[in-house]
Amino acid sequence: MKLYGSATSPYVRKARVLIEEKGLPVEFVIEDPWAENTPVALKNPLGKVPVLEIADNDFIFESVLIVHFLDHVDGRSLTPRDPVGYWEAQRWQALGNGMIDAAIQRVFETRRPAAFQMPEKMQREEARIQRAVKLAETNCKGNEFLVGTRFSLADIMMGVALQYIDFRYSHDWRSQAPKLAAWHAGVTSRASFTKTLPPDFTPPQTAAVAPVVAALALASVEPATVAPQEEPSA
Ligand SMILES: N[C@@H](CCC(=O)N[C@@H](CS)C(=O)NCC(=O)O)C(=O)O
């Protein structure tokens, strides 16, 4: 199988993180849908990436469908099986996908010639992202993973969405969302995330703070199980 896409697209990255997590034999082929004479439209009439080639000249497009396909292709799904976990994960994925859509729309707006930019459009997308972060913080339980005790598609979608926001709409969402920030620092330190970072992007240095925040969250539930933490060094 081959996955076609650009190295910066968060839609493509969702699939790439999943491929890395599962060690699937999928070759990543860089194809820029914006380039002149791009061959993307020959694979996907909508002219967008990601595109997954599942057999010679047989293509799947739309990232949600591609992720669904890759999740089930090897019988080792990263979707929780219990009904409560299943729907929790679906809801996280809907939130993550919507955050990516909003961040992308905002990026497009910033790239229009200054005279044609609409500040109200930009603010509308930013407001979507802020509300989404707020909901995510409310629903985040302060655990290692968003759903249950296993890494799931929920972690991929939300991890990629928030890291895309760091990449293209860099702002301090962490101070408003400490549980989410702690979870995000943990999940994005996985090899699947570090190996698929956009080129020339250095994520904010949050790792030193994350364990302390996580421990504080845990301490409020089970104080006896938490060892004293050292202050992060300056
Ligand atoms: N709904 C699509 C969106 C994909 C998408 O918009 N991809 C962008 C790259 S980030 C693209 O290929 N844009 C090319 C274009 O709009 O012409 C999906 O989830 O796969």
The ligand as a Gaussian input file, in Angstrom:
#p B3LYP/6-31G(d) Opt

LIG

0 1
 N      -11.909000      16.193000       4.181000
 C      -10.620000      15.903000       3.622000
 C       -9.764000      17.164000       3.662000
 C       -8.391000      16.935000       3.031000
 C       -7.713000      18.257000       2.678000
 O       -8.319000      19.336000       2.690000
 N       -6.431000      18.158000       2.377000
 C       -5.699000      19.337000       1.964000
 C       -4.268000      19.271000       2.483000
 S       -4.218000      19.745000       4.185000
 C       -5.626000      19.337000       0.440000
 O       -5.295000      18.338000      -0.155000
 N       -5.948000      20.480000      -0.182000
 C       -5.848000      20.649000      -1.596000
 C       -6.938000      21.522000      -2.149000
 O       -7.825000      21.953000      -1.387000
 O       -6.902000      21.764000      -3.354000
 C       -9.964000      14.767000       4.386000
 O      -10.250000      14.640000       5.584000
 O       -9.196000      13.989000       3.784000

